[in-house]
Amino acid sequence: MIRVLIVLVVITHSTAFCQKVYTLKDLFTDTKITWYGIDYTRAEMVGTFTNKDLHDYYRGWNSLILVESEKYNVAGAIQRSAVTFDTASVAQLNASSIPMVRSVPSDSTLDKSDIAAMVAAYQGTQSDGIGLVFIAERYQKAKREANHYVVFFDIATKKVLISQRYTTAPDGIGIRNYWAPSIRTAIKLLASNYKKWKKKYGEAA
């Protein structure tokens, strides 16, 4: 019995030791990318959101990437033919969150430690590869702007590889459709940044 336990410990440590640690350079190879969704757990919703069930909108905005993938083409933005979807964890976190509805915005912004802590909470079916999540920081009606962080991370270690904050404009009728273009524009900005990052961190590495 003792020998069996020793063998199991050795196997466990060997597997952990051999597991690939993904770096920023891997983002620009054929490494599998997993889409985790749009995280609203720390988002400030400023303006005409009072008495609205924001959890419904969280689900609606997340569904855009799933059901309108040609229009909200995350895979194309990072030069992939497809991405893996593993959105249950972020969906559950969104569903259990208490929306932060404000009449005026706070002075706070998300920092690196906030983003790292949020990523650390993600669970899922994927054990390795690179994860991609959008983290919503603030939707502000009066200024007609939305703030999202685009975050890539190593799934196994939850280490953030790179994050980029985008400020984009909404446009449309109804709450869901009004803010949807801000997500689409963030994806387009990601596509532009990806090309620059690839030249800086991938091809030059």
VEXDREN-2710 file (C-alpha; in Angstrom, 1 decimal):
% VEXDREN-2710
k/r/px/py/pz
1/MET/0.0/0.0/0.0
2/ILE/2.8/2.4/0.9
3/ARG/4.5/1.6/-2.5
4/VAL/1.3/2.4/-4.3
5/LEU/1.0/5.7/-2.6
6/ILE/4.6/6.6/-3.4
7/VAL/4.0/5.7/-7.1
8/LEU/0.9/7.9/-7.1
9/VAL/2.7/10.8/-5.6
10/VAL/5.5/10.5/-8.1
11/ILE/3.1/10.4/-11.0
12/THR/1.2/13.4/-9.8
13/HIS/4.4/15.5/-9.4
14/SER/5.7/14.3/-12.7
15/THR/2.5/15.3/-14.5
16/ALA/2.5/18.7/-12.8
17/PHE/6.2/19.2/-13.6
18/CYS/5.7/18.3/-17.3
19/GLN/2.6/20.5/-17.8
20/LYS/3.4/23.3/-20.2
21/VAL/3.4/26.8/-18.9
22/TYR/2.1/29.1/-21.5
23/THR/3.7/32.4/-22.2
24/LEU/2.7/35.5/-24.1
25/LYS/4.7/34.2/-27.1
26/ASP/2.3/31.2/-27.3
27/LEU/-0.6/33.6/-28.0
28/PHE/0.8/34.0/-31.5
29/THR/1.3/30.3/-32.4
30/ASP/-1.4/27.7/-33.0
31/THR/-2.0/27.4/-29.3
32/LYS/-5.7/26.6/-28.4
33/ILE/-7.6/29.7/-27.2
34/THR/-10.6/29.3/-24.9
35/TRP/-13.2/32.0/-24.6
36/TYR/-14.5/32.4/-21.1
37/GLY/-17.0/35.2/-21.7
38/ILE/-17.7/38.7/-20.5
39/ASP/-17.2/39.2/-16.8
40/TYR/-19.6/41.7/-15.2
41/THR/-18.9/40.9/-11.5
42/ARG/-17.0/44.2/-10.9
43/ALA/-18.8/46.4/-13.5
44/GLU/-20.3/49.7/-12.6
45/MET/-23.5/50.3/-14.4
46/VAL/-24.0/54.1/-14.4
47/GLY/-27.2/55.8/-15.5
48/THR/-30.5/54.3/-16.6
49/PHE/-30.1/50.8/-15.1
50/THR/-32.2/51.3/-11.9
51/ASN/-34.9/48.6/-11.5
52/LYS/-33.6/46.5/-14.3
53/ASP/-32.7/42.9/-14.0
54/LEU/-29.1/43.3/-15.1
55/HIS/-28.4/39.5/-14.8
56/ASP/-30.7/39.1/-17.9
57/TYR/-28.6/41.7/-19.8
58/TYR/-25.3/40.0/-18.7
59/ARG/-26.6/36.8/-20.3
60/GLY/-27.8/38.7/-23.3
61/TRP/-24.5/40.5/-23.9
62/ASN/-22.6/37.2/-23.5
63/SER/-24.9/35.4/-25.9
64/LEU/-23.8/37.8/-28.7
65/ILE/-20.4/36.0/-29.1
66/LEU/-22.1/32.6/-29.1
67/VAL/-25.0/33.2/-31.4
68/GLU/-23.7/36.0/-33.6
69/SER/-20.2/34.8/-34.0
70/GLU/-19.7/36.3/-37.5
71/LYS/-20.6/39.7/-36.2
72/TYR/-18.8/39.4/-32.9
73/ASN/-15.9/37.5/-34.3
74/VAL/-13.5/36.9/-31.4
75/ALA/-11.7/34.0/-33.2
76/GLY/-11.0/36.2/-36.3
77/ALA/-9.7/39.0/-34.1
78/ILE/-6.9/36.8/-32.8
79/GLN/-6.3/35.1/-36.2
80/ARG/-7.9/31.8/-35.4
81/SER/-10.4/29.8/-37.4
82/ALA/-12.2/29.0/-34.1
83/VAL/-11.9/29.2/-30.4
84/THR/-13.1/26.8/-27.7
85/PHE/-16.0/28.0/-25.6
86/ASP/-15.9/27.4/-21.8
87/THR/-18.3/30.1/-20.5
88/ALA/-20.1/28.3/-17.6
89/SER/-17.7/29.7/-14.9
90/VAL/-18.0/33.3/-15.8
91/ALA/-21.8/32.9/-16.4
92/GLN/-22.2/31.5/-12.9
93/LEU/-20.1/34.3/-11.4
94/ASN/-22.2/36.9/-13.2
95/ALA/-25.4/35.2/-12.1
96/SER/-24.4/35.3/-8.4
97/SER/-23.0/38.8/-8.5
98/ILE/-24.7/41.9/-7.0
99/PRO/-24.9/44.5/-9.8
100/MET/-23.3/47.8/-9.0
101/VAL/-25.8/50.3/-10.2
102/ARG/-24.9/54.0/-9.6
103/SER/-26.3/57.4/-10.5
104/VAL/-22.7/58.7/-10.9
105/PRO/-19.5/56.8/-11.4
106/SER/-17.0/56.1/-8.7
107/ASP/-13.4/57.3/-8.9
108/SER/-12.1/53.7/-8.8
109/THR/-10.8/51.7/-11.7
110/LEU/-9.7/48.1/-11.9
111/ASP/-6.0/47.5/-11.4
112/LYS/-3.7/44.6/-12.2
113/SER/-4.3/43.0/-8.8
114/ASP/-8.1/43.2/-9.3
115/ILE/-7.9/41.6/-12.7
116/ALA/-5.5/38.8/-11.4
117/ALA/-8.0/38.0/-8.6
118/MET/-10.9/37.8/-11.0
119/VAL/-9.1/35.5/-13.3
120/ALA/-8.0/33.3/-10.4
121/ALA/-11.7/32.6/-9.7
122/TYR/-12.4/31.1/-13.1
123/GLN/-13.0/27.4/-13.3
124/GLY/-13.7/25.3/-16.4
125/THR/-13.3/22.1/-18.3
126/GLN/-10.0/23.1/-20.0
127/SER/-6.9/22.2/-18.1
128/ASP/-4.4/24.0/-20.2
129/GLY/-3.9/26.5/-23.1
130/ILE/-4.6/30.2/-23.1
131/GLY/-7.9/31.7/-21.9
132/LEU/-9.5/34.9/-23.1
133/VAL/-12.0/37.0/-21.2
134/PHE/-13.5/40.4/-21.4
135/ILE/-13.8/42.1/-18.1
136/ALA/-16.4/44.9/-18.0
137/GLU/-15.3/47.8/-15.8
138/ARG/-18.0/50.5/-16.4
139/TYR/-21.0/51.2/-18.7
140/GLN/-21.8/55.0/-18.5
141/LYS/-24.8/56.3/-20.3
142/ALA/-24.1/60.0/-19.8
143/LYS/-20.7/59.8/-21.4
144/ARG/-21.8/57.2/-24.0
145/GLU/-18.9/55.0/-23.3
146/ALA/-18.1/51.5/-22.1
147/ASN/-14.9/50.2/-20.6
148/HIS/-13.7/46.7/-21.1
149/TYR/-10.4/44.9/-20.3
150/VAL/-9.4/42.3/-22.8
151/VAL/-7.4/39.7/-20.8
152/PHE/-5.4/36.7/-21.9
153/PHE/-4.2/34.2/-19.3
154/ASP/-2.5/30.8/-18.8
155/ILE/-5.4/28.5/-17.9
156/ALA/-3.4/26.1/-15.8
157/THR/-1.7/28.8/-13.6
158/LYS/-4.2/31.6/-14.1
159/LYS/-1.3/33.9/-14.7
160/VAL/-2.3/37.0/-16.7
161/LEU/-0.3/37.2/-19.9
162/ILE/-1.5/40.5/-21.2
163/SER/-4.4/42.9/-20.6
164/GLN/-5.6/45.9/-22.6
165/ARG/-8.3/48.4/-21.6
166/TYR/-10.6/49.7/-24.3
167/THR/-13.1/52.6/-24.2
168/THR/-15.8/52.2/-26.8
169/ALA/-19.1/53.8/-27.7
170/PRO/-22.6/52.3/-27.5
171/ASP/-25.3/52.9/-30.1
172/GLY/-28.8/51.4/-30.6
173/ILE/-32.3/51.1/-29.3
174/GLY/-33.0/49.3/-26.0
175/ILE/-30.5/48.5/-23.3
176/ARG/-29.2/45.2/-24.8
177/ASN/-28.8/46.6/-28.3
178/TYR/-27.6/50.0/-27.1
179/TRP/-24.5/48.5/-25.5
180/ALA/-23.8/45.7/-27.9
181/PRO/-21.8/47.9/-30.4
182/SER/-19.4/48.8/-27.6
183/ILE/-18.5/45.0/-27.3
184/ARG/-18.2/44.7/-31.1
185/THR/-15.9/47.7/-31.3
186/ALA/-13.7/46.2/-28.5
187/ILE/-13.3/43.1/-30.6
188/LYS/-12.3/45.2/-33.6
189/LEU/-9.7/47.0/-31.5
190/LEU/-8.5/43.7/-30.2
191/ALA/-7.9/42.6/-33.8
192/SER/-5.8/45.7/-34.4
193/ASN/-3.8/45.3/-31.2
194/TYR/-3.2/41.6/-31.9
195/LYS/-1.4/42.4/-35.1
196/LYS/0.8/44.9/-33.2
197/TRP/1.4/42.5/-30.3
198/LYS/2.3/39.7/-32.8
199/LYS/5.0/41.8/-34.3
200/LYS/6.3/42.9/-30.9
201/TYR/6.0/39.8/-28.8
202/GLY/5.6/36.9/-31.3
203/GLU/7.5/37.4/-34.5
204/ALA/10.3/39.3/-32.8
205/ALA/10.7/36.9/-30.0
END
